[in-house]
Amino acid sequence: MKVNFKDNATSYDCSEPVEQKIFRSGMPAGWAIMFQIFADLSSTEVDEIITPESISEMTFTNESEETFIVTGYSNITACTIRHSDTSTRIEVQFTKMEGVN
């Protein structure tokens, strides 16, 4: 699978995204999306790519070239870069809260 962030010409290999409903005191409060990006990027490069504006529209493309677009995310709630001898994985979590644009 690949992800393309809004206004970025580069697509990045990624895991399948998972969206999860957020509840506070039993009431719906928004959504979170989590996935991993597989790319050899530094923290500086990640900061340039992943911004509140760029995550507002993400296009995911599967191996069959089918695409789906996820919109409305504006908060970067977690970003972890895992470097290993053979690869780099960037684990991200974004949120969109109900009633907040």
N, C-alpha and C positions, 0 to 999 in steps of 0.2 A: 504494500500500500504506500501511497505517497500523499504528502500534504503540501499545499501551496497557501501561503499566507497572503492576505490582501495587499495589493500593490507590490508584490515581490515576484520577480520573474523566475526564481529558482524553486523547484519542487524538491522536497526532502523525503527520503525513505522514512517510514514510520510504522508503528504498530497500529492495530485497529483501535480507534478511539472508543472510549467508554464514557457515556453521559450518565450522571447520577443526580436524582432530585435531592435538593437540600431542604430539610425541614427544621424549623426553630419552634420550640414549644408545641410541637405537633402540627404546626401550620406550614404550608408550602412557602419557601423563602427564595427559591431560585434553582439554578442548575450548576453542576460542575462537570467539566470534561477533562479526562486524563488520557495521555498517550505518551509514547516514547518516540523520539526522533533519533535516527541512526545517521550521524554525520560527524565528521572530524572538525568540530567547531570549538573555538575558545569562548570563554565567558564574555569577552568583549564583542565577539561576533554574534553571540546569542542575544546580547543586549540590543544590538542593532537590528536584529531580525524580529525578535519577539517584543512587541510593543502593544499597548492597549488598542491602538488603531489597527495594527496588522492582525490581531486575533479577533477583530470584530467580524471578519468573514474568512473562513477557512474552507478550502476546497480539497476534499479527499478523493483520491482515485484508486480503485482497486486494480488487481492484475488483469481483469477483463476490460479495463479502460472505462468502467462505469464510474460516474462521479456523483458525489452528493456534497452539498454546501451546508455548513453549519454557521449560523450567524448569531449576533447578539452578545457574545462574550466580550468583557471589557476589563476584567480584573485578572492579573497574573498572581495566583495565590501560592504557587510553588514551582521551582525550577531547580533541578539537580542534575549536574553533569557528572557522569561516571566514566572515568578514563580507565582503560585496561590496556594490556599489551597488544591486543588485536583490534580493538574498536573503541569508539566513544558513543555513549548513549546519553541523550538529554531527556530527562523525565519531566514532563510539564503538567501543570494543573491550572485551569482557568475557570473563572466563575462568572455567572451573570445572575444578578439578583432581581427578583420581581419588583416592579415599581421603580427601578433605577435604570436610566438609559445610559 
